[in-house]
Every structure is written in C-alpha cells, then in structure tokens.
Amino acid sequence: TQLLEQSPQFLSIQEGENLTVYCNSSSVFSSLQWYRQEPGEGPVLLVTVVTGGEVKKLKRLTFQFGDARKDSSLHITAAQPGDTGLYLCAGGVTGNNRKLIWGLGTSLAVNP
Amino acid sequence: GAGVSQSPSNKVTEKGKDVELRCDPISGHTALYWYRQSLGQGLEFLIYFQGNSAPDKSGLPSDRFSAERTGGSVSTLTIQRTQQEDSAVYLCASSLGVGGYQETQYFGPGTRLLVL
C-alpha cells in the first residue's frame, strides 16, 4: 500500500518567517502534486513536479521533488497571513494517471 | 458554470436514511472523481469516472455506497442506510480526462454530511 506522510501536521508561525513542509514515502511516484485548501472549499492545485530532482518556484513558494521521486518539500519564504491553509501533497500512481495518493496535510497558520 | 459545483452544500440526516449527493463538473471534463475527507483522515479516493463508466471504484467503502454518471456530465453519489461513520465532507473533482499524465483535478466546495 502506498502512503504519503506529511510533516509537520500543524504549524503556527509569525508573519515574515520561513517554513518548510515535508512529504515522504517509501514508494516511488510518477508525479507529486501540492494543493492548498481553505476552510469550506476544495483543494486547489499549486504545482505538479514530475522529474526527480525537479525544483519549481511559485513566487515565495519553492517546491522540490526528491531525486528518487519518493519525497517532496514545500518551502515558503517570508510567510504572509494569506498563506494560511491546509497544504496537501498527492502522489501520482505509476501506471494509473487518474489515481492520486494523498497525504493527511499540514495545517499552517500565519499570524500577523 | 465556471467551476465544479456540488449540492447540497450541507446535509444532516438520521442514521438509516439514504442520501444523494450531486456533482456538476466543469463543462468538457470527461474525468470525474469522488473523494471523502474526514478530520484527521485526509482525502480518501472513492470512485473515478471516465465518461459514464467507472474504471476504478476500488475506494467505495461498502456496498451501501454507489455512484452513477449520466450524459458524461452530472454525477450522483448515493449512500444507503447511512451510518454515523459516514459523516464527512464529500468532495467531487473533474479533469480533462485526455492526458496520459497526471492531470490537474479541479475540486468543488464539497458536501458536508452529518449523520445523527
């Protein structure tokens, strides 16, 4: 059974701080997606990484896919209150491009 | 509409009753997914449709759960004889369904189901 573990589960920081969220597995994934979910809404895709070692930047967010395609990280620089939300990682199942394995999420609170 | 819509947004029912949850995907999206999200459990895959057929229904928790899709568009998730453990947010997502790669899934706001 493929599993994705996210850490930390909860994170509360002050505006302006940096943070990193991790997504780890013992399984290899064909791709890794990061979503953000706000209360009362569905998850919204932030990025998809598909190549081992790939790094993608989205403004203050930096996403990295591990060389072996088993893990990923999300780094936020100078966090802002608008970054508050639940960050979910989801791994693409090799050979099944319609199936995602989801982590439990990291709940981030950025305090002004 | 511009996005995925779901109805009702909230549903309170009594144990043992049947409920129907509806999903309207983005126009033109041939792939449709149902997930369940519970506190501390993350997103649990339930079923996936490609057009009107369901190639993967491996995530349906029991035979009390069923889903259909008609006209390649609207989908209904039905839970019969609801139990308290069915209480969760039920999320629907759609994607283009044409790529040989992991596509972007666009999610609706969910239906919050509470079984008393």
Interface residues (C-beta under 8 A of the other chain):
Chain A: S30 S31 Q33 G40 E41 G42 P43 V44 L45 T48 V50 L88 A90 G92 N96 N97 R98 K99 L100 W102 G103 L104 G105
Chain B: V4 A31 Y33 G40 Q41 G42 L43 E44 F45 Y48 Q50 P55 D56 L91 A93 S95 G97 G99 G100 Y101 Q102 E103 T104 Q105 Y106 F107 G108 P109 G110
